[in-house]
Amino acid sequence: MSATVTAPTGRMAALARAELTLLGRSRSALVTALFVPLVLPLSVRSVAGQMDLKGTGLTVGLVILPAAIGFSLLFAVYSTLVAAFVARREQLVLKRLRTGELRDAEILAGAALPATAIGLAQCLLLAGACGAVLEVPAPRAAHLAVAGVVLGLVLCVVLAAVTAGFTRTTESAQVTSLPLLMVSTMGSGLVVPVELLPDRLAAGCELLPLTPVIMLVRGGWTGDLGAADALRAVVLTLAWLGLGVFAVRRWFRWEPRR
């Protein structure tokens, strides 16, 4: 019985170790996963210093911290995995894995583990750095921050698989991932908090995939996110996850595109 329980975990762990080795051999993937998410928050700091945050309950630190976590989710997890999924498909790795004991979900999860672990480690590192450098206090509603990060990690893995399904080559992965990167950066509160946007624009931006994640993370630190708004953010994220899983099952490709 124990073998049945641990076998999938062992198979995914072996796949994750192999994926981590491949990730370490790709210089561009390492730059995207390790360097970019740590540099982009510096640009947000210059922008945040010019914002009128009076009446919002936010500080410069509370603008930068969720943005930093969002950049880690987008670049360390989402962008890295789009390229990884496409590369493994074009190299026939995914096709060969499907002929073994691994199930489809195990293949995707195992391949995503290294990037997800890097993204989680960056989120923790950046949260600590913002607390030390920008004097951001400890989260007042830690459960919301944890929920936001966990849901964000899972969502970015699913969205990466969706994007990979529509990506023909590894080189074009940088192009196909760009729309979500740009829309999320500009509209999900990473650069400009949704609270500072005009009402109509803010209402539309709140429906973007990453916006509820950022709301949960920011609300976890400020403690100002009400129960109804927190529930709405969780439900909206789960709705995006459901749509993403459906899209992966429908359009993800396991063999090279012709």
Helices and strands as residue ranges (DSSP letters): H 2-25, H 27-30, I 31-35, H 36-48, H 60-71, I 72-79, H 80-90, H 93-98, H 104-133, H 142-165, H 173-176, H 178-187, G 194-196, H 199-205, H 211-222, H 227-251
